Amino acid sequence: MQNRTTTQSFGVSKREGHDSSSFYGRKLYSATVRGKESETINQAPTHVLDRIFAHSSENMSELPDNSVALMVTSPPYNVGKDYDLDLTLEEYLNLLERILKETQRVLLPGGRIAFNVANVGRKPYIPLNSLVAEMASRLGLLMRGEIIWVKGKGASGSCAWGSWMSAGNPTLRDLHEYILIFCKGRFDRTQKGKSTIGRDEFMRATTSVWDIAPESARRVGHPAPFPVALVERLVHLYTFEGDVVLDPFMGSGSSAIAAKKLGRHFVGYEINPEYIEISFDRLNQVTPQIVPQDRQSVA
Ligand SMILES: C[S@@+](CC[C@H](N)C(=O)[O-])C[C@H]1O[C@@H](n2cnc3c(N)ncnc32)[C@H](O)[C@@H]1O
């Protein structure tokens, strides 16, 4: 039998069958807060599957506890887009916290969250990635990593460099956003299922820097759509076929499209009915057979 590697001062060349218990036994990990572990698994009722509910995701009472495999979302950033309210930082974080708590309720044991967020402003810079990571950890969600989503050099035509070629007041222009990964209660899923990710995509998806071009807001008709390819990678990596993917800020339906393309179900929440219409129009183009005929959403 091959000897297991262990954590050592100078690292190890291979980490197959790696025994990391001495690393996780260190005091560094003694204060980690874990959410309440539960082995209960519930099925989301079929009548809520592949639906977008037209109300705030602060209340997701259509979904039972412990029923969702992956929450993938991009929240409003509270920066003045069409759909943004003008909230103080405290009010904004409270909104995100209410939705994270509700998400925590509906996630399966070992269910995952992929939370897209950008840092905002420059005077000073507001590190939403840190604030959300701290909030989720305080709620007992377990952080698994942080993906740097590089949107490409062309993504920022921004001239907001501060003082041009001068040390007077130069400012950084972000070419990236973050996708924060958390899970509920435990690291692995309690049930097994069929994974759909291929070798090359698995190798790409398990690195922490993803180069994926942004989607055109004009083309989609929404101010901040996800590229479907980004959600597809998350769905492939973190869910089994037939799982439920939740987007509490569904916008133009990109998460729904990715879920259906890959043989998963979606459940969404979106407060703007026009965006729900856009979602179903887009879904209809990609997978006409699954769009509910009545396009019904619940107010
Ligand atoms: C950044 S956009 C999401 C874009 C989406 N990822 C896509 O691909 O189109 C955030 C969306 O959340 C919606 N929204 C804002 N507050 C909400 C709430 N409390 N509950 C549900 N949706 C909300 C906004 O109308 C907006 O469409």
The ligand as an ORCA input file, in Angstrom:
! r2SCAN-3c Opt
* xyz 0 1
  C     -26.989     41.578    -10.280
  S     -28.619     41.265    -10.761
  C     -28.616     39.529    -11.105
  C     -28.279     39.257    -12.526
  C     -28.345     37.795    -12.882
  N     -27.214     37.058    -12.319
  C     -28.384     37.594    -14.395
  O     -27.636     36.790    -14.927
  O     -29.181     38.300    -15.035
  C     -29.547     41.334     -9.271
  C     -31.040     41.135     -9.486
  O     -31.651     41.006     -8.197
  C     -32.967     41.564     -8.257
  N     -33.343     41.836     -6.852
  C     -33.000     42.898     -6.086
  N     -33.451     42.744     -4.820
  C     -34.081     41.542     -4.784
  C     -34.710     40.799     -3.744
  N     -34.800     41.279     -2.496
  N     -35.226     39.573     -4.034
  C     -35.153     39.086     -5.311
  N     -34.554     39.748     -6.335
  C     -34.011     40.950     -6.079
  C     -32.793     42.762     -9.161
  O     -34.023     43.155     -9.755
  C     -31.772     42.247    -10.192
  O     -32.394     41.748    -11.345
*
